[in-house]
Every structure is written in C-alpha cells, then in structure tokens.
Amino acid sequence: MMRLQFASLCVTASLLADPAAAQQHGGQKPGAMDHMDHKFDDPERYAKSFDDPARDAWQMPARVIEALALKPGQKVADVGAGTGYFSVRLARAAAAPKVFAVDLEPKMVEHLTKRAAAEGLKNITAVLASTTSPNLPEPVDVVLVIDTYHHIGNRPAYFAALKAKLTPGGRLAIVDFRKGGGDGGPPDHFRFTPEQITGELAQAGYVLDRAHDFLPRQHFLVYRIK
Ligand SMILES: C[S@@+](CC[C@H](N)C(=O)[O-])C[C@H]1O[C@@H](n2cnc3c(N)ncnc32)[C@H](O)[C@@H]1O
C-alpha cells in the first residue's frame, strides 16, 4: 500500500501503467542530473497521490513545518507546490505565513488558485514559475522545495539567482528522496546524497544549517546564504 502511494507520488501510477511513459522516464536523458522532462499537467490525476491522506504517515508535513519554526509575519515560498499539499498546511500553520505556491505548470497554478479560494486561504498566492526562476514577487524568509529539487535544471545557477529573493537570514529547505529507495520512487540517478546536494548548493553560495533526520524516505536539509 505505502509502496504504491510512494510510486504514485513521483513516478505516478499512470506512468507505471503506461509503458511508453515509463520508457521515457527510465530512458530519458541518460546521465542527466535533473528530471525536467516529467510533466505535471493534470492536477486532478496528481491530486489522487499528492493529496492522499496516507502520505502523511511518511511525509510528516506537520513535523516538517514545525521544524521550520516560522514566525508570525514571515513569508514562505513552496517551490514546486504541485496540488498544494504543503502550501495549504503552511498557510494554516500557527504563524499564518504569507505563502507563495509556485509551480511550473499553468494547470497546477490554476488548481492552486482555486484550491486556496475554496479553502478560504487568503494568505496563499499562486505563482507561475519558469525553468530558471520561481518568479517570486517579493523576498521570502523560507524557500521550501519538496520532492522537486531533482526536477530543477542547472541547480547551481538556479539557486544562486534565488539568493536575491531571500530575506537577510532567510533559509532554503530541501526535502528530496534518499538514494537506494527500493520504494518505487524516482530512478536512483534522480536521487542525491546530502553531500551532492550540499556540494551543488555550495556552488550556489549556500551553507548547510540543519540536517533533520526524521523523514523515513527523504533528506530534509536546511541551508543559509554563506
Ligand atoms: C513531485 S511534484 C511535488 C509536488 C509537491 N511539492 C508535493 O510535495 O506534493 C513536483 C512539482 O514541481 C513542479 N516543478 C517541476 N520543476 C519545477 C520548477 N523548475 N519550478 C517550479 N516548479 C517545478 C512540477 O510541475 C510538479 O508540480
């Protein structure tokens, strides 16, 4: 059960059921260090896995958000927000931060806008990203990147540019899949060690601030500007 849910999250159940898509997934850009070819253009389909309540058991969103220790008045960007699994929880956190729910897919942005309105979350603003920038309208205190780091291309350049959108003392939090897996998630070449992530982000001008170890399937690494 849990294995299927995890498969659904990143590979997606339909992709597993679709040999052509699976072949593209497994065979795309040999040696590539990003997963940019994977399109998330069907929010209703992805919501079934991204927002599956059973995900909470291993994704531990409340604990992740608690670990961020947000203060009232702070602003957060959820980069690669998908259907809003984290964005809505961030918006409801005690600190009630302003949340920028950022995604590359126009249909996801539309979905995020509708979801925020339907759930009465006025502190969520959906933002359409490009492949080179989250297009944040203003600096934020925390940039949270959940299960999306491996989808971003040219990460050293991307995150170097992002520093201009962090407030002084701002943090960059990365949650992404551990290597090895065996859990039906992304192929191993789209999973990185903490050292690889820290190395890429050092090139971008960040230093590791905290490494949380409580997520069973993912790293949870928090960086600050050097
Ligand atoms: C695996 S999903 C994760 C969704 C969400 N963070 C979650 O945990 O449920 C990855 C999402 O990131 C988006 N994405 C991929 N590359 C992106 C980029 N460069 N900038 C912003 N969003 C991106 C995809 O469209 C997709 O919605």
The ligand as a Tripos MOL2 file, in Angstrom:
@<TRIPOS>MOLECULE
LIG
   27    29     1     0     0
SMALL
NO_CHARGES

@<TRIPOS>ATOM
      1 C1          6.8450   15.6550   -7.4600 C.3       1 LIG1
      2 S1          5.8490   17.0910   -7.6100 S.3       1 LIG1
      3 C2          5.8760   17.6530   -5.9140 C.3       1 LIG1
      4 C3          4.6880   18.4870   -5.5760 C.3       1 LIG1
      5 C4          4.6370   18.9960   -4.1350 C.3       1 LIG1
      6 N1          5.8520   19.6660   -3.7190 N.3       1 LIG1
      7 C5          4.3260   17.8920   -3.1850 C.2       1 LIG1
      8 O1          5.1960   17.5650   -2.3650 O.co2     1 LIG1
      9 O2          3.2030   17.3750   -3.2200 O.co2     1 LIG1
     10 C6          6.8950   18.2710   -8.4300 C.3       1 LIG1
     11 C7          6.1990   19.5650   -8.7990 C.3       1 LIG1
     12 O3          7.2010   20.5320   -9.1340 O.3       1 LIG1
     13 C8          6.8360   21.2170  -10.3140 C.3       1 LIG1
     14 N2          8.0890   21.6900  -10.9150 N.ar      1 LIG1
     15 C9          8.9960   20.9910  -11.6350 C.ar      1 LIG1
     16 N3         10.0310   21.7750  -11.9720 N.ar      1 LIG1
     17 C10         9.7760   23.0000  -11.4440 C.ar      1 LIG1
     18 C11        10.4660   24.2440  -11.4460 C.ar      1 LIG1
     19 N4         11.6420   24.4040  -12.0610 N.pl3     1 LIG1
     20 N5          9.9020   25.2970  -10.8030 N.ar      1 LIG1
     21 C12         8.7130   25.1630  -10.1810 C.ar      1 LIG1
     22 N6          8.0050   24.0120  -10.1490 N.ar      1 LIG1
     23 C13         8.5370   22.9420  -10.7710 C.ar      1 LIG1
     24 C14         6.0410   20.2150  -11.1130 C.3       1 LIG1
     25 O4          5.1820   20.8530  -12.0530 O.3       1 LIG1
     26 C15         5.2890   19.4760  -10.0090 C.3       1 LIG1
     27 O5          4.0450   20.0760   -9.7360 O.3       1 LIG1
@<TRIPOS>BOND
     1     1     2 1
     2     2     3 1
     3     2    10 1
     4     3     4 1
     5     4     5 1
     6     5     6 1
     7     5     7 1
     8     7     8 2
     9     7     9 1
    10    10    11 1
    11    11    12 1
    12    11    26 1
    13    12    13 1
    14    13    14 1
    15    13    24 1
    16    14    15 ar
    17    14    23 ar
    18    15    16 ar
    19    16    17 ar
    20    17    18 ar
    21    17    23 ar
    22    18    19 1
    23    18    20 ar
    24    20    21 ar
    25    21    22 ar
    26    22    23 ar
    27    24    25 1
    28    24    26 1
    29    26    27 1
@<TRIPOS>SUBSTRUCTURE
     1 LIG1         1 GROUP 0 **** ****
